[in-house]
Amino acid sequence: MNEIRNTPAVINQLADAPWRKSTRSQTSNCVEVAPLRTGPVAVALRDSKDQCGPVLLFNRAGWLGFIAGAKNGQFDLN
């Protein structure tokens, strides 16, 4: 896994990030995603219930891998 450092530039981007939640979300068990514009970070992901909590940062390749894994059921609990 590639580590993305939480630099001041990343922190500034997170403060101004356009966070969005799926329109299919009908409960509080959701995540929010925000595309980031510059640097090695392409996408940020957070828990919608804990907006000041931890954030997962993905570079482009990591995000594409995460999406592929989710679509293929890699993270299903059953």
C-alpha positions in Angstrom: 0.0 0.0 0.0 1.3 3.4 -0.9 1.5 5.8 2.0 0.3 9.4 1.3 1.7 11.9 3.8 -0.7 14.3 5.5 1.1 17.4 4.3 -0.2 21.0 4.8 -1.2 21.0 1.1 -3.3 17.9 1.6 -4.9 19.3 4.8 -5.8 22.5 3.0 -7.4 20.6 0.2 -9.5 18.5 2.7 -10.8 21.7 4.3 -12.1 22.9 1.0 -13.0 19.6 -0.5 -16.3 19.1 -2.3 -17.5 16.2 -0.2 -20.5 14.2 -1.6 -22.6 11.3 -0.6 -24.4 8.9 -2.9 -28.0 9.8 -3.6 -28.8 6.1 -2.8 -27.8 6.7 0.8 -30.9 6.4 2.9 -29.3 5.6 6.3 -26.5 7.0 8.4 -24.2 4.2 7.4 -22.6 6.0 4.5 -19.3 7.3 3.3 -18.5 10.6 1.6 -16.0 11.0 -1.2 -14.1 14.1 -2.4 -12.0 14.4 -5.5 -8.8 16.4 -4.8 -7.1 18.6 -7.4 -3.4 18.6 -6.9 -0.5 16.5 -5.6 -0.3 12.7 -5.2 -3.8 12.5 -3.6 -6.6 12.0 -6.1 -9.5 11.0 -3.8 -10.4 11.3 -0.1 -12.9 9.1 1.7 -14.5 9.6 5.1 -17.4 8.3 7.3 -20.4 10.6 6.9 -21.2 10.3 10.6 -17.8 11.4 11.7 -16.9 14.3 9.4 -14.0 15.4 11.6 -12.7 11.9 12.0 -10.1 10.0 10.0 -9.9 10.3 6.2 -8.6 7.6 3.8 -6.4 9.1 1.0 -6.0 7.4 -2.3 -3.8 8.0 -5.3 -5.4 7.4 -8.7 -4.3 3.8 -9.0 -5.3 3.0 -5.4 -8.8 4.5 -5.9 -9.3 2.5 -9.1 -8.2 -0.6 -7.2 -10.6 0.1 -4.3 -13.5 0.7 -6.7 -12.8 -2.6 -8.6 -12.6 -4.5 -5.3 -15.9 -3.1 -4.1 -17.6 -4.0 -7.4 -16.2 -7.5 -7.2 -17.3 -8.1 -3.6 -13.9 -8.1 -2.1 -15.1 -6.2 0.9 -18.4 -7.9 1.5 -18.9 -9.2 5.0 -21.0 -12.2 4.0 
